[in-house]
């Protein structure tokens, strides 16, 4: 709800692109609040999961890499939320994303992006571990940083004790470099 409220404060109702939409929770809320939402994610599985939710028919969904925006439209706003930006692991991908955003924003369009701050690196110099139960399933989670990368390892256990493993790698960028790069477009 806080994300939707922030977006409403800065982006007038109109055409909105969400990059890295994940399972579509925020996406569908934006559509329910009157935005014409075009949402994409790199994971076809996440897009399929989002399409199963109530209200998903109000959204135009696609599978797309946020660093290679393939779309003919221009938007009143483009958003990339929930630290998804940090999955861009090199400066070339960041430049490519920013070029795509710039090319697809209408005049006076707004780009909202959030990302990890530099203190996340020091926060996880020592490995963080967590275990618990979520939606009736046990999980284990560890996070550790090395240089400017954050490694997150997940273990999910089904009711039969079978384990599914995931590793997420995110890069933390210097905010001054981000600002300078954005201002160059």
C-alpha positions as CSV (number, residue, x, y, z in Angstrom):
1,X,0.0,0.0,0.0
2,X,2.9,2.4,0.8
3,X,4.4,1.8,-2.7
4,X,1.0,2.5,-4.4
5,X,0.6,5.7,-2.3
6,X,4.1,6.9,-3.2
7,X,3.5,6.2,-6.9
8,X,0.2,8.1,-6.8
9,X,2.0,11.1,-5.3
10,X,4.4,11.3,-8.2
11,X,2.9,9.7,-11.3
12,X,-0.5,10.8,-12.5
13,X,-3.0,8.2,-13.6
14,X,-2.1,6.9,-17.0
15,X,0.1,4.4,-18.7
16,X,2.6,2.8,-16.3
17,X,5.3,0.2,-16.8
18,X,6.5,-1.9,-14.0
19,X,9.8,-3.7,-14.5
20,X,10.6,-6.8,-12.4
21,X,7.0,-7.1,-11.3
22,X,7.5,-10.4,-9.5
23,X,4.2,-12.1,-8.5
24,X,2.2,-8.9,-9.2
25,X,1.0,-7.8,-5.8
26,X,1.8,-4.1,-6.3
27,X,1.0,-4.3,-10.0
28,X,-2.6,-5.4,-9.5
29,X,-3.1,-2.8,-6.8
30,X,-1.9,-0.1,-9.2
31,X,-4.3,-1.4,-11.9
32,X,-7.1,-1.3,-9.3
33,X,-6.2,2.3,-8.5
34,X,-6.7,3.4,-12.1
35,X,-3.4,3.0,-13.8
36,X,-3.1,1.2,-17.2
37,X,-0.3,-1.1,-16.1
38,X,2.1,-3.0,-18.4
39,X,4.1,-5.3,-16.2
40,X,7.1,-7.5,-17.0
41,X,9.4,-9.9,-15.2
42,X,12.4,-12.0,-16.3
43,X,10.8,-15.1,-14.8
44,X,7.9,-16.5,-16.8
45,X,7.0,-18.5,-13.7
46,X,6.4,-15.3,-11.7
47,X,4.4,-13.8,-14.5
48,X,2.2,-17.0,-14.7
49,X,1.8,-16.8,-10.9
50,X,0.7,-13.1,-11.2
51,X,-1.8,-14.0,-13.9
52,X,-3.6,-16.3,-11.5
53,X,-4.5,-13.5,-9.0
54,X,-7.8,-11.7,-8.8
55,X,-7.6,-8.5,-10.9
56,X,-4.7,-9.7,-13.1
57,X,-6.9,-9.3,-16.2
58,X,-6.5,-5.5,-15.8
59,X,-2.8,-5.8,-16.5
60,X,-0.9,-6.4,-19.7
61,X,1.8,-9.0,-18.7
62,X,5.0,-9.9,-20.5
63,X,8.3,-11.7,-19.9
64,X,11.2,-9.3,-20.4
65,X,14.6,-8.5,-19.1
66,X,14.5,-5.1,-17.4
67,X,17.9,-4.2,-18.9
68,X,16.5,-4.7,-22.5
69,X,13.2,-3.0,-22.6
70,X,11.4,-4.2,-25.7
71,X,8.2,-2.2,-26.1
72,X,6.9,0.4,-28.6
73,X,4.9,2.4,-26.1
74,X,5.9,5.4,-24.0
75,X,4.7,5.7,-20.5
76,X,3.7,8.4,-18.0
77,X,5.8,6.4,-15.4
78,X,8.1,3.5,-15.1
79,X,8.8,1.8,-11.8
80,X,11.2,-0.8,-10.6
81,X,10.5,-1.7,-7.0
82,X,11.5,-3.9,-4.0
83,X,15.3,-3.7,-4.7
84,X,14.8,-5.6,-8.0
85,X,17.3,-3.1,-9.6
86,X,20.1,-4.7,-7.6
87,X,19.8,-7.9,-9.7
88,X,21.6,-5.9,-12.5
89,X,25.1,-7.2,-11.8
90,X,27.2,-5.0,-14.1
91,X,27.3,-1.3,-15.1
92,X,26.5,-2.2,-18.8
93,X,23.2,-3.6,-17.7
94,X,22.4,-0.5,-15.6
95,X,23.2,1.7,-18.6
96,X,21.1,-0.4,-20.8
97,X,18.1,-0.2,-18.4
98,X,18.5,3.6,-18.0
99,X,18.6,4.0,-21.8
100,X,15.5,2.0,-22.2
101,X,13.7,3.9,-19.4
102,X,14.7,7.2,-21.0
103,X,13.5,6.1,-24.4
104,X,10.1,4.8,-23.1
105,X,9.1,7.7,-20.8
106,X,6.8,10.4,-22.2
107,X,8.0,14.0,-21.8
108,X,7.8,14.8,-18.1
109,X,7.4,11.1,-17.3
110,X,8.6,9.8,-13.9
111,X,11.0,7.0,-13.1
112,X,10.8,5.5,-9.6
113,X,13.4,3.0,-8.6
114,X,14.6,1.8,-5.3
115,X,17.8,-0.1,-4.4
116,X,19.9,-1.3,-1.6
117,X,22.0,1.4,0.1
118,X,25.8,0.9,0.7
119,X,25.2,0.1,4.3
120,X,23.7,-3.3,3.3
121,X,27.3,-4.4,2.4
122,X,28.6,-3.8,5.9
123,X,25.4,-5.2,7.4
124,X,26.0,-8.6,6.0
125,X,29.8,-8.8,6.2
126,X,29.1,-11.4,8.8
127,X,26.8,-14.1,7.6
128,X,23.1,-13.7,8.7
129,X,21.1,-16.9,9.1
130,X,17.4,-17.4,9.7
131,X,15.1,-20.4,9.8
132,X,11.4,-20.6,10.2
133,X,8.0,-21.6,8.8
134,X,6.2,-19.7,6.1
135,X,2.8,-20.7,4.8
136,X,3.2,-24.1,6.5
137,X,6.6,-24.8,4.9
138,X,10.0,-24.7,6.6
139,X,12.8,-22.5,5.2
140,X,16.4,-21.6,5.8
141,X,17.9,-18.3,4.6
142,X,21.4,-16.9,4.7
143,X,22.8,-13.6,3.5
144,X,26.4,-12.5,3.2
145,X,28.1,-9.8,1.4
146,X,31.4,-9.9,-0.4
147,X,32.9,-6.7,-2.1
148,X,29.8,-5.0,-3.6
149,X,27.7,-8.2,-3.9
150,X,25.1,-9.7,-1.6
151,X,24.5,-13.4,-1.8
152,X,21.2,-14.8,-0.5
153,X,20.7,-18.5,-0.2
154,X,17.3,-20.0,0.4
155,X,16.3,-23.6,1.2
156,X,12.6,-24.4,1.1
157,X,11.2,-27.7,2.3
158,X,7.9,-29.2,1.2
159,X,5.7,-31.4,3.3
160,X,7.7,-34.5,2.4
161,X,11.0,-32.9,3.4
162,X,12.2,-32.4,-0.2
163,X,14.4,-29.3,-0.5
164,X,14.4,-26.6,-3.2
165,X,17.5,-24.4,-3.3
166,X,17.7,-20.8,-4.7
167,X,20.6,-18.4,-4.8
168,X,20.0,-14.7,-5.4
169,X,22.9,-12.4,-6.1
170,X,22.5,-8.6,-6.0
171,X,25.0,-5.8,-6.5
172,X,25.0,-2.7,-4.5
173,X,25.9,0.5,-6.4
174,X,27.3,3.8,-5.1
175,X,24.4,6.2,-5.1
176,X,26.5,9.0,-6.5
177,X,27.4,6.9,-9.5
178,X,23.7,6.1,-10.0
179,X,22.8,9.8,-9.9
180,X,25.5,10.8,-12.3
181,X,24.5,8.0,-14.6
182,X,20.9,9.0,-14.5
183,X,21.7,12.6,-15.1
184,X,23.6,11.7,-18.2
185,X,20.4,10.6,-20.0
